[in-house]
Amino acid sequence: MLNKKLIAIASLIEPEDIVIDIGCDHAYLAIYLKKEKLCKEVYASDISENVIKIAKENIKKKNVKIEVYLSDGFQNIKNNNINTAIISGMGTSTILSIISNAPKNVEKYIISSNNDYEVLRKEMLKKDFYIKKEIVIKERDKYYPIIIFTKEFQKENKLSLKYGKSNNKEYYKYFEEKEKSILKNIPKKHILTRLSHKIRIKELKKLQK
């Protein structure tokens, strides 16, 4: 039922978590968390009425009890028990917009964005959310960083915000080769542009040691 990315997200859930899956799609992840008893409680939400209808049908088929919200982000969710939010499969700008309206009781985010990971890390830091853990999984030849953000202080630096804390050497090697490919196609007269890519290559090499 679950793809590799959703299984990885589920592995980051802890028994004391009271979870909301924002943008739950057909509620496969919420159902899995409930059936496997991986968290204290789980809720699901989505902005689409049709998606919510299918999610409720799936929940009924699996004979589990999961409360489902029709909501744009946290807009219609007034549950003060929720302490953990999963947000996956959206772009960083959408994710940050959702979090900007989150209630204060949400103390942990498990996020898998589609883009702009550096922006996500930096903006979450501005909100006093630190990278507790980051993993990278590969599915269908694409890499997906999955990040746990909490209020628990963690030391961050330029590289951790830029490239994350996954320690996935294969992931960093992939980006090193990508940077090298880009560099080859930049005319030598564009000195500053070439320099910026050379710096990235050097940083990515460092992360692979």
Sequence and secondary structure as in RCSB ss.txt:
>XXXX:A:sequence
MLNKKLIAIASLIEPEDIVIDIGCDHAYLAIYLKKEKLCKEVYASDISENVIKIAKENIKKKNVKIEVYLSDGFQ
NIKNNNINTAIISGMGTSTILSIISNAPKNVEKYIISSNNDYEVLRKEMLKKDFYIKKEIVIKERDKYYPIIIFT
KEFQKENKLSLKYGKSNNKEYYKYFEEKEKSILKNIPKKHILTRLSHKIRIKELKKLQK
>XXXX:A:secstr
   HHHHHHHTT  TT EEEEET TTSHHHHHHHHTT SSEEEEEES HHHHHHHHHHHHHTT    EEE STTT
T   TT  EEEEEEE HHHHHHHHHT  TT  EEEEEESS HHHHHHHHHHTT EEEEEEEEEETTEEEEEEEEE
SS     HHHHHH S   HHHHHHHHHHHHHHHHTS TT HHHHHHHHHHHHHHHHHT 
